[in-house]
Amino acid sequence: MLVTPRPGVNRENLLKTLQSVHTDAYNLRGGGAARNAYERLLAYVEWTSTAVRMLANQISSGDLDHLVLTGRYRLLLAGLVGTMTSTEQPVQRVVNGLVSLELDERVADFEAAIKALQGQIARWSAYGHYVAPDTSFYIHHGDKLQDVDFGPLINVWQSEVTVLVPIVIVDELDRLKESKDKWVRWRAGYTLAVLDRLFADGPGRARLRAGDVVPGPDGLTRSEVTIELVFDPPGHVRLPSNDDEIIDRALAIESLAGREVTLLTYDTGQSTRARNAGLQVVKLSQDIGEEPK
């Protein structure tokens, strides 16, 4: 499973914490110093408390429920004040079996989470700069998606720029294809057509434009631009506001990539919310023309 780091969480610290909690669960699964099933149950509940304390400020509450505070944990916790305290052999056998089953699954789930996080860190650590245009950018920017020179927007000329497209933006563009505004309808349809062509063979990182040299006395090298769809993680529940969801996805990638993601927007409200959340923002504007008489 893929855990979702909270905004600002250091990816290496999170990985070390997951590995530490996993090691404790692995050792506990072997029996540890417990003399009987009830002592083993107490040791397991103590492990959950420690795991929550270590992880609560680093991963989402949903991830914490999946990794630690499971349904079986609640069953075993309730048993501490019920019949599971009995020293009768059948009760001890049931308690030991439930604890063993739960610890087996905790060890497996933490192993999967560690592997997934390591894969995501490797994936997002490629050299370059990340930008996340919001929906307003695709509609209102003077250049169409394939023609945009993203480098100067973030003051970059040589290193690769990767455009991140959270899937919620694709959903918004799909809805805007039905807009009454002809320009909005056309731009939404055009952008979706470009994305459909680039990712026809499946998700991944696609080249939007190769790097080249800008004519002139300085001969500046213009950045290569790649583009990537950012899908919702399994089990992810979107935020009520699409603007907040876009910010949340950008912040999650920042934690995994260990570098800034710059939001590009024409929306004043969106730029204000993004800055407040800690994102780097480039607020673009259009010429509003003369004051109406």
HELIX and SHEET records of a PDB file:
HELIX    1   1 ARG A   11  ARG A   29  1                                  19    
HELIX    2   2 ALA A   37  LEU A   55  1                                  19    
HELIX    3   3 SER A   61  LEU A   67  1                                   7    
HELIX    4   4 GLY A   71  GLY A   79  1                                   9    
HELIX    5   5 THR A   83  THR A   85  5                                   3    
HELIX    6   6 GLN A   89  TRP A  124  1                                  36    
HELIX    7   7 THR A  135  HIS A  140  1                                   6    
HELIX    8   8 LEU A  145  ASP A  147  5                                   3    
HELIX    9   9 PHE A  150  LEU A  153  1                                   4    
HELIX   10  10 ILE A  167  LEU A  176  1                                  10    
HELIX   11  11 LYS A  182  LEU A  198  1                                  17    
HELIX   12  12 ASN A  242  ALA A  257  1                                  16    
HELIX   13  13 THR A  268  ALA A  277  1                                  10    
SHEET    1   A 6 ARG A 205  ARG A 209  0                                        
SHEET    2   A 6 VAL A 225  VAL A 230 -1                                        
SHEET    3   A 6 VAL A 161  PRO A 166  1                                        
SHEET    4   A 6 HIS A 129  PRO A 133  1                                        
SHEET    5   A 6 VAL A 261  THR A 265  1                                        
SHEET    6   A 6 GLN A 280  LYS A 283  1                                        
SHEET    1   B 2 ASP A 212  VAL A 213  0                                        
SHEET    2   B 2 THR A 221  ARG A 222 -1                                        
END                                                                             
